[in-house]
């Protein structure tokens, strides 16, 4: 099973990867990939990528705009309609995806170092994310020969069958929190189905996407199958969302932006997949195995400094163990090392930007003002970098702002509950429904709770693990549609019905 906690890199491979990453960055400003060529933005503008651990300029990337998106979409359309891509055997398509997986794996140390430099995540997490990207490409490499239609029953004078065909040109918009995994999610499934891609990474974290695109080019994909346009959401993201030449858009990010993308997609009724925000409940019953639950609950809101959409930032604890669990979560959270992403002992790196840090601190202040008790954390660490330690509030209730809104930082609220009915009502009293966790040794209760919690992913006696076979997406305002697993194949294909009359 893929996991954010399953990878550790040796100090030698980390140092080698860091040297390679720094050499690649030093080679010069990073350009756009359009129609198989690396080109500057048409305006000539660039964006500074900032290292969140040092607050220093890391690299310059091209600032694309609508004209660059037009060029990328035209290239993707030509590639989609060309027999050199759409007309190839599914076995050839599988081999293409396997070559990409191999190239990523071969350059894993460099990509992990780039991810840590650009995003701030600890190197162990970046290493795991690269491994998960490899797994995802290999998983979807198995699909091209298994995308099948059906033969449908009818009378003897006719023959009815269905085909599953690629949607077309896919506009993909990624956030900054786990770029490596999201690169795979936004490229592997559409390519497996025979589509072409125009991808916009976040302007805050574009480097691993651009380096992976270089590796993809080296595997021999036809020009225009994968195009990368870096830039701001208000320009590049908006142009992709409303572009009449794009047949499908997939967005991962905030609910507010997701709603704007949905509105923009109405022009040509492009197919839309939205994986949006969350406020996931993590529920600890009195019979939970606390030796397992406590570390995982802390990881559930601190992993990637809390910058995970399914973070368990509402920890519900049954009243009879409230004091014990609160004390253990506080102690365990306070012990997590915050520091350089390249220190092997670091559990939390910096937040991605000063803007994000200030946003998270505003929720800390809101928790204090609402009367919750700050148990640990809550203060920016001194010195350079956007560092914030694990922050735990006790004495919270489900109506406080910090329990209602997505924080996207290492902040959690511990909320007491009486029984199943009580916690189900509170867990579901949210505009979000992305994920949830249940900790109990009662199997019957686990099944009841898994059915009762309205969320796209439910974990029982674990939290936050993922796998390419496991569909992901949300209920309510956590999104539309699903990605991963067979759901990605369904969303990147259309059904065509054919009738023969004899």
C-alpha positions in Angstrom: 0.0 0.0 0.0 1.2 3.5 -0.8 1.7 5.6 2.3 3.1 9.0 3.2 5.0 7.4 6.0 6.6 4.4 4.2 9.8 6.0 2.7 13.1 7.0 4.2 16.0 8.2 2.2 19.7 7.6 3.1 21.8 10.7 3.9 23.9 9.9 0.8 21.0 9.8 -1.5 19.6 13.0 0.0 22.9 14.8 -0.5 23.2 13.5 -4.0 19.6 14.5 -4.8 20.1 17.9 -3.4 23.2 18.5 -5.4 21.4 17.5 -8.6 18.4 19.6 -7.8 20.5 22.7 -7.1 22.4 22.1 -10.3 19.2 21.9 -12.3 17.8 25.1 -10.6 21.1 27.0 -11.4 20.8 26.1 -15.1 18.6 29.1 -15.5 14.9 30.3 -15.6 12.4 27.6 -16.2 10.2 27.8 -19.3 6.8 26.5 -20.6 6.4 23.1 -22.3 4.2 23.6 -25.4 4.1 21.2 -28.4 7.2 19.4 -27.3 9.3 22.6 -27.0 10.5 24.6 -24.0 9.6 28.2 -24.6 9.5 31.4 -22.6 6.1 33.0 -21.8 5.0 35.2 -24.7 5.2 38.3 -22.4 8.7 37.4 -21.3 7.6 37.7 -17.7 8.7 35.4 -14.9 7.7 34.5 -11.3 10.1 34.1 -8.4 9.8 30.8 -6.6 10.6 31.2 -2.9 12.2 28.6 -0.6 9.8 28.6 2.3 12.6 27.4 4.7 14.9 30.3 4.0 12.6 33.0 2.4 15.2 33.3 -0.4 14.5 33.2 -4.1 14.9 29.7 -5.3 14.3 29.9 -9.0 12.6 31.9 -11.8 9.7 30.4 -13.7 7.8 31.6 -16.7 4.7 33.6 -16.1 2.3 32.3 -18.7 -1.0 33.9 -19.6 -4.1 33.3 -21.9 -2.0 33.4 -25.1 0.3 30.7 -23.8 -2.8 28.6 -22.9 -4.2 29.1 -26.4 -1.0 27.7 -27.9 -0.9 24.8 -25.5 -4.5 23.9 -26.2 -3.9 24.0 -29.9 -0.9 21.7 -29.6 -2.9 19.3 -27.4 -5.7 19.2 -29.9 -3.4 18.4 -32.8 -1.8 15.7 -30.7 -5.1 14.2 -29.7 -6.3 14.0 -33.2 -3.0 12.6 -34.6 -2.8 8.8 -35.2 0.7 8.9 -33.5 -1.1 9.1 -30.2 -4.8 8.3 -30.4 -4.3 5.5 -32.9 -1.7 3.6 -31.1 -2.2 0.1 -29.5 -3.1 0.1 -25.8 0.0 -2.0 -25.2 2.1 0.8 -26.6 0.3 3.3 -24.4 1.0 1.1 -21.4 4.7 1.0 -22.2 4.8 4.7 -22.5 3.4 5.1 -19.0 5.9 2.5 -17.6 8.8 4.4 -19.2 7.6 7.6 -17.4 7.4 5.6 -14.1 10.9 4.3 -14.6 12.3 7.8 -15.4 10.8 9.2 -12.2 12.1 6.3 -10.1 15.6 6.7 -11.6 15.6 10.4 -10.7 13.8 10.0 -7.4 16.4 11.6 -5.1 16.6 14.7 -7.3 12.8 15.0 -7.5 12.4 14.6 -3.7 15.0 17.3 -3.1 13.2 19.7 -5.5 10.0 19.0 -3.7 11.5 19.8 -0.3 13.2 22.9 -1.6 10.1 24.3 -3.4 7.4 23.2 -1.0 9.1 22.9 2.3 8.0 19.4 3.1 10.4 17.1 5.0 12.6 15.0 2.8 11.1 11.8 4.1 7.6 13.0 3.0 8.9 14.2 -0.4 10.6 10.8 -0.9 7.3 9.0 -0.1 5.5 11.4 -2.5 7.9 10.5 -5.3 7.4 6.8 -4.7 3.6 7.2 -4.7 3.9 9.0 -8.1 5.9 6.1 -9.5 3.2 3.7 -8.1 0.4 5.7 -9.7 2.0 5.7 -13.2 2.6 2.0 -13.0 -1.0 1.4 -11.8 -2.5 3.3 -14.7 -0.1 1.7 -17.1 -2.1 -1.5 -16.5 -5.4 0.2 -17.6 -5.1 0.9 -21.4 -5.7 -2.8 -22.4 -8.7 -3.0 -19.9 -10.8 0.0 -21.0 -13.7 -1.9 -22.5 -17.1 -1.4 -23.9 -20.1 -3.8 -23.7 -22.2 -5.9 -25.9 -25.9 -5.2 -25.1 -28.8 -7.6 -25.5 -31.3 -6.9 -28.3 -33.3 -8.8 -30.9 -31.8 -10.8 -33.8 -32.2 -7.9 -36.3 -29.7 -5.6 -34.5 -26.4 -5.5 -32.8 -25.8 -2.9 -30.0 -22.5 -2.3 -28.4 -20.7 0.5 -26.5 -17.2 2.0 -26.7 -15.4 4.0 -24.1 -13.5 6.7 -25.8 -11.1 9.4 -24.5 -12.7 12.8 -23.6 -10.2 14.8 -25.5 -8.0 17.7 -24.3 -7.8 17.8 -20.5 -7.1 21.0 -18.6 -5.5 20.1 -15.3 -5.0 22.6 -12.4 -2.9 21.6 -9.4 -2.3 23.2 -6.0 1.0 23.5 -4.2 0.7 21.1 -1.3 1.8 17.7 -2.7 3.0 18.5 -6.3 4.6 15.1 -7.0 1.6 13.0 -6.3 -0.7 15.4 -8.1 1.5 15.4 -11.2 0.8 11.7 -11.4 -2.9 12.0 -10.7 -3.3 14.7 -13.4 -1.2 13.0 -16.1 -1.3 9.2 -15.8 -5.1 8.6 -15.9 -5.8 10.9 -18.9 -2.9 9.5 -20.8 -3.9 5.9 -20.0 -7.3 6.7 -21.7 -5.8 8.3 -24.8 -6.3 12.0 -23.9 -3.9 14.9 -24.1 -3.0 17.3 -21.2 -2.5 21.0 -20.6 -1.4 21.3 -17.0 -1.0 24.3 -14.7 1.0 23.7 -11.5 0.8 26.2 -8.7 2.9 29.3 -9.1 4.2 28.6 -5.6 5.5 25.1 -6.4 6.2 24.5 -10.1 9.7 23.0 -10.1 9.0 19.3 -9.7 6.2 19.5 -12.3 8.7 21.1 -14.8 11.4 18.6 -14.0 9.0 15.6 -14.4 7.9 17.1 -17.7 11.5 17.1 -18.9 11.7 13.4 -18.0 8.5 12.7 -19.8 9.9 14.4 -22.9 12.9 12.1 -22.8 10.6 9.0 -22.9 9.5 9.8 -26.4 5.9 10.9 -26.1 4.6 12.7 -29.2 4.8 16.5 -29.1 1.7 18.1 -27.6 0.5 15.1 -25.6 1.7 16.8 -22.3 1.9 20.6 -22.1 2.9 22.6 -19.0 1.9 26.3 -18.6 3.1 27.9 -15.4 1.6 31.1 -14.1 -1.1 32.5 -11.8 -4.6 31.1 -11.2 -6.2 34.4 -12.2 -4.7 34.2 -15.7 -3.6 30.7 -16.6 -6.1 28.9 -14.4 -8.9 31.1 -15.6 -8.0 30.7 -19.2 -7.9 26.9 -18.8 -11.3 26.8 -17.0 -13.1 28.8 -19.6 -11.3 27.6 -22.7 -13.6 26.4 -25.5 -11.0 24.1 -26.8 -10.7 22.1 -23.6 -13.1 19.2 -23.2 -12.5 18.4 -19.5 -11.0 20.3 -16.5 -9.7 18.7 -13.3 -9.0 20.9 -10.4 -7.6 20.2 -6.9 -7.7 23.1 -4.5 -10.0 25.3 -2.4 -13.8 25.2 -2.5 -14.0 28.9 -3.3 -11.8 28.5 -6.4 -13.5 25.3 -7.4 -16.9 27.1 -7.6 -15.3 29.7 -9.9 -13.9 27.0 -12.1 -17.3 25.3 -12.3 -18.9 28.5 -13.4 -16.3 29.1 -16.0 -16.7 25.6 -17.4 -20.3 26.2 -18.4 -19.4 27.8 -21.7 -18.9 24.6 -23.5 -20.1 22.3 -20.7 -16.7 20.8 -20.3 -16.6 17.7 -18.0 -15.4 18.8 -14.6 -13.8 17.0 -11.6 -13.2 19.0 -8.5 -11.3 17.8 -5.4 -11.8 20.6 -2.9 -11.5 21.5 0.8 -12.1 19.4 3.9 -12.6 19.6 7.6 -12.3 15.9 8.4 -13.4 14.4 11.7 -11.0 12.0 13.4 -13.1 10.1 16.0 -11.5 8.3 19.0 -13.9 6.1 21.0 -13.1 5.0 24.5 -12.1 1.5 23.4 -9.6 2.8 20.8 -6.0 1.4 20.9 -4.5 4.7 22.0 -0.9 3.5 21.4 -1.8 3.4 17.7 -4.4 6.2 17.7 -2.4 9.0 19.3 0.6 9.0 16.9 -1.7 8.7 13.9 -4.1 11.4 15.1 -1.1 13.8 15.5 0.2 12.8 12.1 -3.3 13.3 10.8 -3.2 17.1 11.4 0.6 17.8 11.2 1.7 15.9 8.1 3.0 18.3 5.5 2.5 21.0 8.2 -1.2 20.4 8.0 -1.3 21.3 4.3 -3.3 18.2 3.3 -6.9 18.6 2.2 -8.1 15.5 4.2 -6.2 16.5 7.5 -8.0 15.4 10.6 -8.3 18.8 12.2 -11.4 18.0 14.2 -10.4 15.3 16.8 -13.5 14.0 18.5 -12.8 12.2 21.8 -15.3 10.2 23.9 -15.8 12.0 27.2 -14.6 9.1 29.4 -11.1 9.3 27.9 -11.0 13.0 27.1 -8.5 14.1 29.7 -6.1 11.2 29.0 -6.3 11.6 25.2 -5.9 15.4 25.4 -2.8 15.0 27.5 -1.3 12.4 25.2 -2.0 14.2 22.0 -0.6 17.4 23.5 2.6 15.7 24.7 3.1 13.8 21.4 2.5 16.8 19.3 4.8 19.1 21.3 7.6 16.5 20.8 7.5 16.7 16.9 10.6 18.4 15.6 10.0 21.4 13.4 12.9 22.5 11.2 14.9 22.2 8.1 13.2 19.8 5.5 16.6 18.1 5.0 17.2 17.2 8.6 16.2 13.5 8.9 14.6 14.1 12.3 12.3 16.8 11.1 8.6 16.0 11.2 7.3 19.4 10.2 8.9 21.8 7.7 7.8 25.3 7.0 4.4 26.3 5.6 4.5 27.1 1.9 4.5 30.9 2.2 4.3 33.9 4.5 0.7 34.5 3.3 -0.3 30.9 4.3 1.5 31.2 7.7 -0.4 34.5 8.5 -3.7 32.9 7.4 -3.1 29.9 9.8 -2.1 32.2 12.6 -5.4 34.1 12.2 -7.2 30.9 13.0 -5.1 30.4 16.1 -6.1 33.8 17.2 -9.7 33.0 16.5 -9.5 29.9 18.6 -8.1 31.9 21.5 -10.8 34.6 21.2 -13.5 31.9 21.1 -12.4 30.5 24.5 -10.6 27.3 23.4 -7.6 26.4 25.5 -4.3 26.5 23.7 -2.4 23.4 24.8 0.8 23.7 22.7 2.1 25.7 19.7 0.4 28.7 18.2 3.4 30.9 17.7 5.7 31.4 14.7 9.1 30.0 15.3 11.9 32.7 15.4 14.3 33.2 12.6 14.0 32.8 8.8 11.3 30.5 7.3 7.6 30.1 7.6 7.7 27.7 10.6 4.8 26.9 12.9 4.8 24.0 15.4 1.9 21.6 16.0 -0.9 23.6 17.6 -3.5 21.9 19.8 -6.7 23.4 21.2 -8.7 21.7 23.9 -12.1 22.8 25.3 -13.3 23.4 21.7 -16.8 23.0 20.3 -18.0 22.2 16.8 -19.4 25.7 16.2 -16.1 27.6 16.6 -14.6 29.1 13.5 -11.5 26.9 13.7 -13.8 23.8 13.7 -15.9 25.1 10.7 -13.4 26.3 8.2 -10.4 24.7 6.5 -7.2 26.0 8.1 -4.5 24.2 6.0 -2.0 24.3 8.8 -0.9 22.2 11.7 -3.8 23.2 14.0 -6.4 20.9 15.5 -9.4 21.2 17.9 -10.1 18.5 20.4 -13.9 18.2 20.8 -15.6 15.9 23.4 -18.6 13.6 22.5 -21.0 11.4 24.5 -22.0 8.5 22.2 -22.3 7.4 18.6 -25.4 9.5 17.8 -23.7 12.6 19.3 -20.5 12.3 17.3 -22.3 11.4 14.1 -24.3 14.6 14.3 -21.2 16.8 15.0 -19.0 15.1 12.4 -21.6 15.6 9.7 -22.4 19.1 10.8 -20.1 20.6 8.2 -20.2 22.0 4.7 -17.4 19.6 3.9 -17.4 15.9 3.4 -13.9 14.8 2.2 -12.8 12.2 4.7 -13.0 10.9 8.2 -11.3 8.6 10.7 -12.8 6.1 13.2 -10.8 4.5 16.1 -12.5 1.6 17.8 -12.0 -2.1 18.5 -15.7 -2.8 18.1 -16.2 -4.1 14.6 -20.0 -3.5 14.5 -19.5 0.1 15.6 -16.8 0.6 13.0 -19.2 -0.5 10.2 -22.1 1.6 11.6 -19.9 4.7 11.8 -18.3 4.1 8.3 -21.8 4.2 6.8 -22.9 7.1 8.9 -20.1 9.6 8.3 -20.6 11.5 5.1 -17.2 11.6 3.5 -15.5 10.4 0.4 -12.8 8.4 2.3 -13.2 6.8 5.7 -10.3 5.3 7.6 -10.8 2.8 10.4 -8.0 2.4 12.9 -5.7 4.4 10.7 -5.8 7.9 9.1 -4.5 9.5 5.9 -3.2 6.5 4.1 -3.8 6.3 0.4 -3.4 4.0 -2.6 -3.8 4.4 -6.3 -6.7 1.8 -6.3 -8.7 3.9 -3.7 -11.1 6.5 -5.2 -10.8 9.9 -3.7 -13.2 12.8 -3.7 -15.8 14.5 -1.5 -19.4 14.8 -0.5 -21.1 18.2 -0.2 -18.7 21.2 -0.8 -15.6 19.0 -0.9 -16.0 18.5 -4.6 -17.5 16.8 -7.6 -16.5 13.4 -8.9 -13.7 11.0 -7.9 -10.1 10.4 -8.9 -7.8 7.4 -8.3 -8.8 3.9 -9.1 -11.3 2.9 -11.8 -13.1 6.2 -11.1 -10.3 8.1 -12.9 -10.8 5.8 -16.0 -14.5 6.6 -16.0 -14.0 10.3 -15.7 -11.5 10.5 -18.5 -13.6 8.5 -21.0 -17.0 8.9 -22.6 -19.5 6.2 -23.5 -20.5 5.9 -27.1 -23.4 3.6 -28.0 -23.5 2.0 -31.5 -26.4 0.2 -33.1 -26.1 -2.0 -36.3 -29.4 -2.9 -38.0 -29.3 -5.9 -40.3 
